[in-house]
Amino acid sequence: MSDDTRDLPPEAQRALAEAEERRKKAKELDLPAELGGRDGPEPVRYGDWEKKGIAIDF
C-alpha cells in the first residue's frame, strides 16, 4: 500500500485492496469496432456531446 493510504482506517485499506484485486482479475472487453462512430474521447464519459460545433451537456 502507498504511504497516503496508511492513515486510512483498516476497513478502508481493506476495501481498497479488494478493489485493486478485482481490477487485476477483470478481463478487458473484446468489443467490435464501432462503424460511423464519433472521433476523439468517448462523449458519455466526459458528459457532453458535440455535433456541428454545438455542445450539449446532460
PDB file of N, CA, C, O and CB in Angstrom:
ATOM      1  N   MET A   1       0.829  -1.174   0.000  1.00  0.00           N
ATOM      2  CA  MET A   1       0.000   0.000   0.000  1.00  0.00           C
ATOM      3  C   MET A   1       0.874   1.237   0.000  1.00  0.00           C
ATOM      4  O   MET A   1       1.981   1.238   0.538  1.00  0.00           O
ATOM      5  CB  MET A   1      -0.944  -0.002   1.196  1.00  0.00           C
ATOM      6  N   SER A   2       0.362   2.283  -0.608  1.00  0.00           N
ATOM      7  CA  SER A   2       1.151   3.508  -0.662  1.00  0.00           C
ATOM      8  C   SER A   2       1.068   4.252   0.663  1.00  0.00           C
ATOM      9  O   SER A   2       0.226   3.958   1.511  1.00  0.00           O
ATOM     10  CB  SER A   2       0.674   4.408  -1.810  1.00  0.00           C
ATOM     11  N   ASP A   3       1.951   5.210   0.819  1.00  0.00           N
ATOM     12  CA  ASP A   3       2.026   5.961   2.070  1.00  0.00           C
ATOM     13  C   ASP A   3       0.757   6.754   2.340  1.00  0.00           C
ATOM     14  O   ASP A   3       0.382   6.926   3.500  1.00  0.00           O
ATOM     15  CB  ASP A   3       3.214   6.895   2.045  1.00  0.00           C
ATOM     16  N   ASP A   4       0.082   7.245   1.295  1.00  0.00           N
ATOM     17  CA  ASP A   4      -1.101   8.072   1.509  1.00  0.00           C
ATOM     18  C   ASP A   4      -2.315   7.272   1.983  1.00  0.00           C
ATOM     19  O   ASP A   4      -3.285   7.864   2.456  1.00  0.00           O
ATOM     20  CB  ASP A   4      -1.445   8.799   0.239  1.00  0.00           C
ATOM     21  N   THR A   5      -2.284   5.949   1.867  1.00  0.00           N
ATOM     22  CA  THR A   5      -3.401   5.132   2.349  1.00  0.00           C
ATOM     23  C   THR A   5      -3.162   4.595   3.752  1.00  0.00           C
ATOM     24  O   THR A   5      -4.068   4.012   4.346  1.00  0.00           O
ATOM     25  CB  THR A   5      -3.649   3.977   1.401  1.00  0.00           C
ATOM     26  N   ARG A   6      -1.968   4.778   4.295  1.00  0.00           N
ATOM     27  CA  ARG A   6      -1.663   4.254   5.628  1.00  0.00           C
ATOM     28  C   ARG A   6      -2.449   4.961   6.727  1.00  0.00           C
ATOM     29  O   ARG A   6      -2.689   4.375   7.783  1.00  0.00           O
ATOM     30  CB  ARG A   6      -0.180   4.381   5.905  1.00  0.00           C
ATOM     31  N   ASP A   7      -2.856   6.213   6.496  1.00  0.00           N
ATOM     32  CA  ASP A   7      -3.602   6.936   7.521  1.00  0.00           C
ATOM     33  C   ASP A   7      -5.105   6.670   7.438  1.00  0.00           C
ATOM     34  O   ASP A   7      -5.876   7.266   8.190  1.00  0.00           O
ATOM     35  CB  ASP A   7      -3.337   8.425   7.400  1.00  0.00           C
ATOM     36  N   LEU A   8      -5.529   5.792   6.544  1.00  0.00           N
ATOM     37  CA  LEU A   8      -6.934   5.412   6.447  1.00  0.00           C
ATOM     38  C   LEU A   8      -7.268   4.338   7.477  1.00  0.00           C
ATOM     39  O   LEU A   8      -6.389   3.603   7.926  1.00  0.00           O
ATOM     40  CB  LEU A   8      -7.262   4.914   5.029  1.00  0.00           C
ATOM     41  N   PRO A   9      -8.545   4.251   7.847  1.00  0.00           N
ATOM     42  CA  PRO A   9      -8.947   3.166   8.761  1.00  0.00           C
ATOM     43  C   PRO A   9      -8.709   1.799   8.113  1.00  0.00           C
ATOM     44  O   PRO A   9      -8.661   1.700   6.887  1.00  0.00           O
ATOM     45  CB  PRO A   9     -10.441   3.314   9.159  1.00  0.00           C
ATOM     46  N   PRO A  10      -8.562   0.758   8.915  1.00  0.00           N
ATOM     47  CA  PRO A  10      -8.309  -0.586   8.363  1.00  0.00           C
ATOM     48  C   PRO A  10      -9.390  -1.043   7.379  1.00  0.00           C
ATOM     49  O   PRO A  10      -9.095  -1.732   6.403  1.00  0.00           O
ATOM     50  CB  PRO A  10      -8.205  -1.596   9.494  1.00  0.00           C
ATOM     51  N   GLU A  11     -10.632  -0.659   7.638  1.00  0.00           N
ATOM     52  CA  GLU A  11     -11.723  -1.055   6.745  1.00  0.00           C
ATOM     53  C   GLU A  11     -11.535  -0.452   5.359  1.00  0.00           C
ATOM     54  O   GLU A  11     -11.748  -1.121   4.348  1.00  0.00           O
ATOM     55  CB  GLU A  11     -13.080  -0.627   7.327  1.00  0.00           C
ATOM     56  N   ALA A  12     -11.134   0.816   5.317  1.00  0.00           N
ATOM     57  CA  ALA A  12     -10.916   1.483   4.039  1.00  0.00           C
ATOM     58  C   ALA A  12      -9.722   0.876   3.311  1.00  0.00           C
ATOM     59  O   ALA A  12      -9.754   0.706   2.092  1.00  0.00           O
ATOM     60  CB  ALA A  12     -10.702   2.987   4.248  1.00  0.00           C
ATOM     61  N   GLN A  13      -8.675   0.550   4.053  1.00  0.00           N
ATOM     62  CA  GLN A  13      -7.498  -0.085   3.444  1.00  0.00           C
ATOM     63  C   GLN A  13      -7.891  -1.433   2.844  1.00  0.00           C
ATOM     64  O   GLN A  13      -7.470  -1.771   1.737  1.00  0.00           O
ATOM     65  CB  GLN A  13      -6.361  -0.268   4.494  1.00  0.00           C
ATOM     66  N   ARG A  14      -8.699  -2.201   3.576  1.00  0.00           N
ATOM     67  CA  ARG A  14      -9.139  -3.498   3.069  1.00  0.00           C
ATOM     68  C   ARG A  14      -9.991  -3.330   1.810  1.00  0.00           C
ATOM     69  O   ARG A  14      -9.842  -4.090   0.853  1.00  0.00           O
ATOM     70  CB  ARG A  14      -9.929  -4.254   4.149  1.00  0.00           C
ATOM     71  N   ALA A  15     -10.887  -2.334   1.810  1.00  0.00           N
ATOM     72  CA  ALA A  15     -11.737  -2.091   0.648  1.00  0.00           C
ATOM     73  C   ALA A  15     -10.900  -1.717  -0.571  1.00  0.00           C
ATOM     74  O   ALA A  15     -11.168  -2.184  -1.677  1.00  0.00           O
ATOM     75  CB  ALA A  15     -12.753  -0.984   0.950  1.00  0.00           C
ATOM     76  N   LEU A  16      -9.888  -0.877  -0.371  1.00  0.00           N
ATOM     77  CA  LEU A  16      -9.015  -0.500  -1.479  1.00  0.00           C
ATOM     78  C   LEU A  16      -8.237  -1.702  -2.012  1.00  0.00           C
ATOM     79  O   LEU A  16      -8.063  -1.846  -3.222  1.00  0.00           O
ATOM     80  CB  LEU A  16      -8.047   0.595  -1.039  1.00  0.00           C
ATOM     81  N   ALA A  17      -7.771  -2.558  -1.110  1.00  0.00           N
ATOM     82  CA  ALA A  17      -7.037  -3.755  -1.534  1.00  0.00           C
ATOM     83  C   ALA A  17      -7.949  -4.699  -2.312  1.00  0.00           C
ATOM     84  O   ALA A  17      -7.532  -5.278  -3.316  1.00  0.00           O
ATOM     85  CB  ALA A  17      -6.436  -4.482  -0.314  1.00  0.00           C
ATOM     86  N   GLU A  18      -9.189  -4.857  -1.855  1.00  0.00           N
ATOM     87  CA  GLU A  18     -10.143  -5.713  -2.569  1.00  0.00           C
ATOM     88  C   GLU A  18     -10.469  -5.151  -3.948  1.00  0.00           C
ATOM     89  O   GLU A  18     -10.571  -5.905  -4.915  1.00  0.00           O
ATOM     90  CB  GLU A  18     -11.430  -5.873  -1.753  1.00  0.00           C
ATOM     91  N   ALA A  19     -10.633  -3.844  -4.045  1.00  0.00           N
ATOM     92  CA  ALA A  19     -10.917  -3.219  -5.334  1.00  0.00           C
ATOM     93  C   ALA A  19      -9.748  -3.399  -6.297  1.00  0.00           C
ATOM     94  O   ALA A  19      -9.950  -3.661  -7.482  1.00  0.00           O
ATOM     95  CB  ALA A  19     -11.223  -1.729  -5.149  1.00  0.00           C
ATOM     96  N   GLU A  20      -8.534  -3.260  -5.789  1.00  0.00           N
ATOM     97  CA  GLU A  20      -7.352  -3.451  -6.627  1.00  0.00           C
ATOM     98  C   GLU A  20      -7.275  -4.895  -7.136  1.00  0.00           C
ATOM     99  O   GLU A  20      -6.923  -5.135  -8.291  1.00  0.00           O
ATOM    100  CB  GLU A  20      -6.074  -3.092  -5.841  1.00  0.00           C
ATOM    101  N   GLU A  21      -7.603  -5.834  -6.278  1.00  0.00           N
ATOM    102  CA  GLU A  21      -7.603  -7.241  -6.684  1.00  0.00           C
ATOM    103  C   GLU A  21      -8.646  -7.505  -7.762  1.00  0.00           C
ATOM    104  O   GLU A  21      -8.382  -8.237  -8.716  1.00  0.00           O
ATOM    105  CB  GLU A  21      -7.861  -8.144  -5.478  1.00  0.00           C
ATOM    106  N   ARG A  22      -9.834  -6.911  -7.616  1.00  0.00           N
ATOM    107  CA  ARG A  22     -10.877  -7.063  -8.645  1.00  0.00           C
ATOM    108  C   ARG A  22     -10.421  -6.468  -9.972  1.00  0.00           C
ATOM    109  O   ARG A  22     -10.668  -7.049 -11.029  1.00  0.00           O
ATOM    110  CB  ARG A  22     -12.191  -6.392  -8.190  1.00  0.00           C
ATOM    111  N   ARG A  23      -9.755  -5.311  -9.924  1.00  0.00           N
ATOM    112  CA  ARG A  23      -9.268  -4.697 -11.167  1.00  0.00           C
ATOM    113  C   ARG A  23      -8.239  -5.585 -11.848  1.00  0.00           C
ATOM    114  O   ARG A  23      -8.216  -5.674 -13.075  1.00  0.00           O
ATOM    115  CB  ARG A  23      -8.660  -3.317 -10.884  1.00  0.00           C
ATOM    116  N   LYS A  24      -7.390  -6.243 -11.069  1.00  0.00           N
ATOM    117  CA  LYS A  24      -6.378  -7.124 -11.655  1.00  0.00           C
ATOM    118  C   LYS A  24      -7.020  -8.341 -12.322  1.00  0.00           C
ATOM    119  O   LYS A  24      -6.538  -8.815 -13.351  1.00  0.00           O
ATOM    120  CB  LYS A  24      -5.384  -7.578 -10.580  1.00  0.00           C
ATOM    121  N   LYS A  25      -8.109  -8.844 -11.732  1.00  0.00           N
ATOM    122  CA  LYS A  25      -8.771 -10.030 -12.265  1.00  0.00           C
ATOM    123  C   LYS A  25      -9.728  -9.716 -13.412  1.00  0.00           C
ATOM    124  O   LYS A  25     -10.089 -10.613 -14.173  1.00  0.00           O
ATOM    125  CB  LYS A  25      -9.520 -10.728 -11.167  1.00  0.00           C
ATOM    126  N   ALA A  26     -10.142  -8.462 -13.545  1.00  0.00           N
ATOM    127  CA  ALA A  26     -11.120  -8.083 -14.563  1.00  0.00           C
ATOM    128  C   ALA A  26     -10.536  -8.291 -15.956  1.00  0.00           C
ATOM    129  O   ALA A  26      -9.372  -7.982 -16.214  1.00  0.00           O
ATOM    130  CB  ALA A  26     -11.561  -6.615 -14.377  1.00  0.00           C
ATOM    131  N   LYS A  27     -11.353  -8.810 -16.828  1.00  0.00           N
ATOM    132  CA  LYS A  27     -10.936  -9.014 -18.206  1.00  0.00           C
ATOM    133  C   LYS A  27     -11.359  -7.804 -19.027  1.00  0.00           C
ATOM    134  O   LYS A  27     -12.406  -7.201 -18.789  1.00  0.00           O
ATOM    135  CB  LYS A  27     -11.540 -10.325 -18.789  1.00  0.00           C
ATOM    136  N   GLU A  28     -10.529  -7.469 -19.989  1.00  0.00           N
ATOM    137  CA  GLU A  28     -10.863  -6.369 -20.856  1.00  0.00           C
ATOM    138  C   GLU A  28     -11.920  -6.836 -21.859  1.00  0.00           C
ATOM    139  O   GLU A  28     -11.860  -7.958 -22.362  1.00  0.00           O
ATOM    140  CB  GLU A  28      -9.602  -5.831 -21.575  1.00  0.00           C
ATOM    141  N   LEU A  29     -12.878  -5.967 -22.139  1.00  0.00           N
ATOM    142  CA  LEU A  29     -13.952  -6.318 -23.054  1.00  0.00           C
ATOM    143  C   LEU A  29     -13.431  -6.355 -24.480  1.00  0.00           C
ATOM    144  O   LEU A  29     -12.673  -5.483 -24.904  1.00  0.00           O
ATOM    145  CB  LEU A  29     -15.115  -5.328 -22.931  1.00  0.00           C
ATOM    146  N   ASP A  30     -13.849  -7.371 -25.208  1.00  0.00           N
ATOM    147  CA  ASP A  30     -13.476  -7.504 -26.611  1.00  0.00           C
ATOM    148  C   ASP A  30     -14.665  -7.037 -27.444  1.00  0.00           C
ATOM    149  O   ASP A  30     -15.460  -7.845 -27.924  1.00  0.00           O
ATOM    150  CB  ASP A  30     -13.068  -8.986 -26.968  1.00  0.00           C
ATOM    151  N   LEU A  31     -14.774  -5.722 -27.606  1.00  0.00           N
ATOM    152  CA  LEU A  31     -15.901  -5.145 -28.325  1.00  0.00           C
ATOM    153  C   LEU A  31     -15.551  -4.946 -29.793  1.00  0.00           C
ATOM    154  O   LEU A  31     -14.403  -4.648 -30.122  1.00  0.00           O
ATOM    155  CB  LEU A  31     -16.320  -3.813 -27.691  1.00  0.00           C
ATOM    156  N   PRO A  32     -16.537  -5.108 -30.681  1.00  0.00           N
ATOM    157  CA  PRO A  32     -16.271  -4.852 -32.099  1.00  0.00           C
ATOM    158  C   PRO A  32     -16.075  -3.353 -32.336  1.00  0.00           C
ATOM    159  O   PRO A  32     -16.527  -2.528 -31.543  1.00  0.00           O
ATOM    160  CB  PRO A  32     -17.431  -5.392 -32.980  1.00  0.00           C
ATOM    161  N   ALA A  33     -15.410  -3.020 -33.409  1.00  0.00           N
ATOM    162  CA  ALA A  33     -15.202  -1.609 -33.747  1.00  0.00           C
ATOM    163  C   ALA A  33     -16.538  -0.972 -34.104  1.00  0.00           C
ATOM    164  O   ALA A  33     -17.385  -1.600 -34.738  1.00  0.00           O
ATOM    165  CB  ALA A  33     -14.195  -1.458 -34.921  1.00  0.00           C
ATOM    166  N   GLU A  34     -16.718   0.272 -33.695  1.00  0.00           N
ATOM    167  CA  GLU A  34     -17.952   0.984 -33.986  1.00  0.00           C
ATOM    168  C   GLU A  34     -17.872   1.559 -35.393  1.00  0.00           C
ATOM    169  O   GLU A  34     -16.892   2.214 -35.749  1.00  0.00           O
ATOM    170  CB  GLU A  34     -18.209   2.103 -32.944  1.00  0.00           C
ATOM    171  N   LEU A  35     -18.891   1.317 -36.179  1.00  0.00           N
ATOM    172  CA  LEU A  35     -18.947   1.837 -37.537  1.00  0.00           C
ATOM    173  C   LEU A  35     -19.691   3.169 -37.523  1.00  0.00           C
ATOM    174  O   LEU A  35     -20.808   3.251 -37.014  1.00  0.00           O
ATOM    175  CB  LEU A  35     -19.636   0.822 -38.498  1.00  0.00           C
ATOM    176  N   GLY A  36     -19.085   4.197 -38.072  1.00  0.00           N
ATOM    177  CA  GLY A  36     -19.728   5.510 -38.137  1.00  0.00           C
ATOM    178  C   GLY A  36     -19.773   6.230 -36.807  1.00  0.00           C
ATOM    179  O   GLY A  36     -20.584   7.140 -36.632  1.00  0.00           O
ATOM    180  N   GLY A  37     -18.929   5.851 -35.867  1.00  0.00           N
ATOM    181  CA  GLY A  37     -18.924   6.469 -34.545  1.00  0.00           C
ATOM    182  C   GLY A  37     -18.197   7.799 -34.532  1.00  0.00           C
ATOM    183  O   GLY A  37     -17.644   8.236 -35.541  1.00  0.00           O
ATOM    184  N   ARG A  38     -18.206   8.433 -33.372  1.00  0.00           N
ATOM    185  CA  ARG A  38     -17.558   9.727 -33.195  1.00  0.00           C
ATOM    186  C   ARG A  38     -16.053   9.563 -33.055  1.00  0.00           C
ATOM    187  O   ARG A  38     -15.579   8.532 -32.579  1.00  0.00           O
ATOM    188  CB  ARG A  38     -18.126  10.448 -31.974  1.00  0.00           C
ATOM    189  N   ASP A  39     -15.310  10.568 -33.464  1.00  0.00           N
ATOM    190  CA  ASP A  39     -13.859  10.586 -33.263  1.00  0.00           C
ATOM    191  C   ASP A  39     -13.565  11.210 -31.909  1.00  0.00           C
ATOM    192  O   ASP A  39     -14.386  11.954 -31.372  1.00  0.00           O
ATOM    193  CB  ASP A  39     -13.136  11.369 -34.405  1.00  0.00           C
ATOM    194  N   GLY A  40     -12.408  10.913 -31.362  1.00  0.00           N
ATOM    195  CA  GLY A  40     -11.981  11.532 -30.115  1.00  0.00           C
ATOM    196  C   GLY A  40     -12.472  10.783 -28.899  1.00  0.00           C
ATOM    197  O   GLY A  40     -12.892   9.630 -28.995  1.00  0.00           O
ATOM    198  N   PRO A  41     -12.416  11.456 -27.727  1.00  0.00           N
ATOM    199  CA  PRO A  41     -12.798  10.810 -26.470  1.00  0.00           C
ATOM    200  C   PRO A  41     -14.282  10.435 -26.454  1.00  0.00           C
ATOM    201  O   PRO A  41     -15.102  11.063 -27.124  1.00  0.00           O
ATOM    202  CB  PRO A  41     -12.482  11.730 -25.290  1.00  0.00           C
ATOM    203  N   GLU A  42     -14.600   9.423 -25.695  1.00  0.00           N
ATOM    204  CA  GLU A  42     -15.985   8.971 -25.568  1.00  0.00           C
ATOM    205  C   GLU A  42     -16.836  10.077 -24.936  1.00  0.00           C
ATOM    206  O   GLU A  42     -16.560  10.476 -23.805  1.00  0.00           O
ATOM    207  CB  GLU A  42     -16.064   7.668 -24.720  1.00  0.00           C
ATOM    208  N   PRO A  43     -17.864  10.588 -25.631  1.00  0.00           N
ATOM    209  CA  PRO A  43     -18.638  11.708 -25.091  1.00  0.00           C
ATOM    210  C   PRO A  43     -19.402  11.372 -23.814  1.00  0.00           C
ATOM    211  O   PRO A  43     -19.571  12.240 -22.958  1.00  0.00           O
ATOM    212  CB  PRO A  43     -19.605  12.190 -26.125  1.00  0.00           C
ATOM    213  N   VAL A  44     -19.855  10.159 -23.669  1.00  0.00           N
ATOM    214  CA  VAL A  44     -20.601   9.796 -22.466  1.00  0.00           C
ATOM    215  C   VAL A  44     -19.689   9.861 -21.248  1.00  0.00           C
ATOM    216  O   VAL A  44     -20.123  10.249 -20.164  1.00  0.00           O
ATOM    217  CB  VAL A  44     -21.216   8.385 -22.606  1.00  0.00           C
ATOM    218  N   ARG A  45     -18.447   9.489 -21.421  1.00  0.00           N
ATOM    219  CA  ARG A  45     -17.503   9.502 -20.305  1.00  0.00           C
ATOM    220  C   ARG A  45     -17.262  10.922 -19.810  1.00  0.00           C
ATOM    221  O   ARG A  45     -17.114  11.143 -18.608  1.00  0.00           O
ATOM    222  CB  ARG A  45     -16.179   8.857 -20.716  1.00  0.00           C
ATOM    223  N   TYR A  46     -17.222  11.877 -20.719  1.00  0.00           N
ATOM    224  CA  TYR A  46     -16.918  13.253 -20.347  1.00  0.00           C
ATOM    225  C   TYR A  46     -18.177  14.100 -20.166  1.00  0.00           C
ATOM    226  O   TYR A  46     -18.063  15.283 -19.843  1.00  0.00           O
ATOM    227  CB  TYR A  46     -16.025  13.882 -21.393  1.00  0.00           C
ATOM    228  N   GLY A  47     -19.359  13.545 -20.360  1.00  0.00           N
ATOM    229  CA  GLY A  47     -20.602  14.220 -20.018  1.00  0.00           C
ATOM    230  C   GLY A  47     -21.115  15.235 -21.013  1.00  0.00           C
ATOM    231  O   GLY A  47     -21.993  16.024 -20.663  1.00  0.00           O
ATOM    232  N   ASP A  48     -20.612  15.257 -22.242  1.00  0.00           N
ATOM    233  CA  ASP A  48     -21.207  16.168 -23.209  1.00  0.00           C
ATOM    234  C   ASP A  48     -21.090  15.604 -24.614  1.00  0.00           C
ATOM    235  O   ASP A  48     -20.227  14.773 -24.897  1.00  0.00           O
ATOM    236  CB  ASP A  48     -20.545  17.543 -23.132  1.00  0.00           C
ATOM    237  N   TRP A  49     -21.952  16.058 -25.470  1.00  0.00           N
ATOM    238  CA  TRP A  49     -21.943  15.682 -26.871  1.00  0.00           C
ATOM    239  C   TRP A  49     -21.707  16.937 -27.687  1.00  0.00           C
ATOM    240  O   TRP A  49     -22.124  18.027 -27.296  1.00  0.00           O
ATOM    241  CB  TRP A  49     -23.269  14.979 -27.284  1.00  0.00           C
ATOM    242  N   GLU A  50     -21.048  16.787 -28.805  1.00  0.00           N
ATOM    243  CA  GLU A  50     -20.809  17.920 -29.691  1.00  0.00           C
ATOM    244  C   GLU A  50     -21.150  17.461 -31.101  1.00  0.00           C
ATOM    245  O   GLU A  50     -20.691  16.416 -31.562  1.00  0.00           O
ATOM    246  CB  GLU A  50     -19.320  18.439 -29.593  1.00  0.00           C
ATOM    247  N   LYS A  51     -21.959  18.257 -31.767  1.00  0.00           N
ATOM    248  CA  LYS A  51     -22.306  17.959 -33.146  1.00  0.00           C
ATOM    249  C   LYS A  51     -22.359  19.269 -33.898  1.00  0.00           C
ATOM    250  O   LYS A  51     -23.102  20.178 -33.530  1.00  0.00           O
ATOM    251  CB  LYS A  51     -23.658  17.192 -33.248  1.00  0.00           C
ATOM    252  N   LYS A  52     -21.570  19.365 -34.951  1.00  0.00           N
ATOM    253  CA  LYS A  52     -21.500  20.573 -35.770  1.00  0.00           C
ATOM    254  C   LYS A  52     -21.167  21.804 -34.932  1.00  0.00           C
ATOM    255  O   LYS A  52     -21.723  22.878 -35.162  1.00  0.00           O
ATOM    256  CB  LYS A  52     -22.817  20.788 -36.503  1.00  0.00           C
ATOM    257  N   GLY A  53     -20.265  21.655 -33.964  1.00  0.00           N
ATOM    258  CA  GLY A  53     -19.802  22.776 -33.183  1.00  0.00           C
ATOM    259  C   GLY A  53     -20.669  23.178 -32.020  1.00  0.00           C
ATOM    260  O   GLY A  53     -20.335  24.127 -31.311  1.00  0.00           O
ATOM    261  N   ILE A  54     -21.779  22.485 -31.797  1.00  0.00           N
ATOM    262  CA  ILE A  54     -22.663  22.804 -30.670  1.00  0.00           C
ATOM    263  C   ILE A  54     -22.512  21.723 -29.621  1.00  0.00           C
ATOM    264  O   ILE A  54     -22.704  20.540 -29.905  1.00  0.00           O
ATOM    265  CB  ILE A  54     -24.151  22.931 -31.126  1.00  0.00           C
ATOM    266  N   ALA A  55     -22.166  22.129 -28.402  1.00  0.00           N
ATOM    267  CA  ALA A  55     -22.002  21.185 -27.288  1.00  0.00           C
ATOM    268  C   ALA A  55     -23.300  21.094 -26.519  1.00  0.00           C
ATOM    269  O   ALA A  55     -23.934  22.110 -26.232  1.00  0.00           O
ATOM    270  CB  ALA A  55     -20.843  21.614 -26.348  1.00  0.00           C
ATOM    271  N   ILE A  56     -23.693  19.884 -26.189  1.00  0.00           N
ATOM    272  CA  ILE A  56     -24.905  19.634 -25.430  1.00  0.00           C
ATOM    273  C   ILE A  56     -24.509  18.871 -24.186  1.00  0.00           C
ATOM    274  O   ILE A  56     -23.995  17.758 -24.291  1.00  0.00           O
ATOM    275  CB  ILE A  56     -25.964  18.850 -26.267  1.00  0.00           C
ATOM    276  N   ASP A  57     -24.732  19.436 -23.013  1.00  0.00           N
ATOM    277  CA  ASP A  57     -24.422  18.774 -21.750  1.00  0.00           C
ATOM    278  C   ASP A  57     -25.666  18.100 -21.228  1.00  0.00           C
ATOM    279  O   ASP A  57     -26.775  18.620 -21.351  1.00  0.00           O
ATOM    280  CB  ASP A  57     -23.868  19.774 -20.712  1.00  0.00           C
ATOM    281  N   PHE A  58     -25.470  16.947 -20.651  1.00  0.00           N
ATOM    282  CA  PHE A  58     -26.591  16.269 -19.982  1.00  0.00           C
ATOM    283  C   PHE A  58     -26.111  15.548 -18.765  1.00  0.00           C
ATOM    284  O   PHE A  58     -26.905  14.917 -18.067  1.00  0.00           O
ATOM    285  CB  PHE A  58     -27.288  15.290 -20.921  1.00  0.00           C
TER     286      PHE A  58
END
